[in-house]
């Protein structure tokens, strides 16, 4: 999808999924939305699931290493929980430095 289909706002509405709870208001990308639905909550387990799914598309060995780390008790932080100033990631999960796996 690109901006030809009604501009950035239209693309944003087509790609990002709204999330509303008493504590949070925002949007999730499709992969995070799928992980939240699978886990039944927005939290460390859904972030881990989404990050592993992302890595599966580019590097199955890295995805396996991350899955093992998560199974051993490691946890990942969401981009929105990063201290300001938050700069959008150039790549999904860029704030986690998954390239180091």
C-alpha positions in Angstrom: 0.0 0.0 0.0 1.3 3.5 -0.7 0.4 7.1 -0.5 -1.3 7.0 -3.9 -4.3 5.5 -2.2 -5.5 8.7 -0.6 -2.4 10.0 1.1 -0.6 9.1 4.3 -3.6 9.4 6.5 -5.6 6.9 4.4 -2.7 4.5 4.4 -2.2 4.8 8.1 -5.9 4.0 8.6 -5.6 0.9 6.4 -2.4 -0.4 8.0 -2.5 0.4 11.7 -5.1 -1.1 14.0 -6.6 1.0 16.8 -6.2 -0.1 20.4 -8.1 1.4 23.2 -8.1 0.4 26.8 -8.4 2.3 30.1 -4.6 2.6 30.2 -3.7 2.9 26.4 -4.9 4.6 23.3 -2.9 4.1 20.1 -2.4 1.9 17.1 -0.8 -1.4 16.4 0.8 -2.7 13.2 -0.9 -5.8 11.7 1.8 -8.2 13.2 1.5 -6.8 16.7 -2.3 -6.9 16.4 -2.2 -10.6 15.4 0.2 -11.3 18.4 -2.1 -9.4 20.8 -5.1 -11.4 19.6 -3.2 -14.7 19.9 -1.9 -13.9 23.4 -5.2 -12.3 24.6 -3.4 -9.2 26.0 -1.0 -6.5 25.2 2.2 -7.1 27.0 5.6 -8.8 27.0 4.3 -12.1 25.6 2.6 -10.4 22.7 5.7 -8.3 21.9 7.9 -11.4 22.0 5.5 -13.2 19.7 5.4 -10.3 17.2 9.2 -10.0 17.2 9.7 -13.7 16.6 7.2 -13.6 13.8 9.0 -10.7 12.3 12.4 -12.5 12.5 10.8 -15.6 10.9 10.4 -13.7 7.7 14.1 -12.7 7.4 16.1 -15.2 9.5 14.8 -18.4 11.0 18.0 -19.0 13.0 17.6 -15.6 14.7 14.0 -16.2 15.3 14.8 -19.5 17.0 17.5 -17.8 19.1 15.1 -15.1 20.2 12.4 -17.7 21.0 14.9 -19.6 23.2 15.8 -16.4 25.0 12.2 -15.6 25.6 11.5 -19.1 26.8 14.4 -18.7 29.2 12.8 -15.6 30.7 14.1 -12.7 28.6 11.5 -10.0 27.8 11.3 -7.3 25.2 10.1 -3.7 25.5 7.6 -2.1 23.3 8.6 1.0 21.3 6.0 3.1 23.1 7.7 2.3 26.4 11.0 3.8 25.3 12.1 7.1 27.0 11.6 10.3 25.0 12.5 11.4 22.5 11.0 8.4 20.7 12.1 8.3 17.0 10.1 6.0 14.8 12.0 2.8 13.9 13.3 2.6 10.3 12.7 -1.1 10.5 10.2 -3.1 12.6 11.5 -3.6 16.1 14.6 -1.5 15.3 14.7 -0.3 18.9 15.4 -3.9 20.1 18.6 -4.3 18.0 17.5 -7.8 16.8 20.4 -7.6 14.3 22.7 -8.5 17.2 21.1 -12.0 17.7 
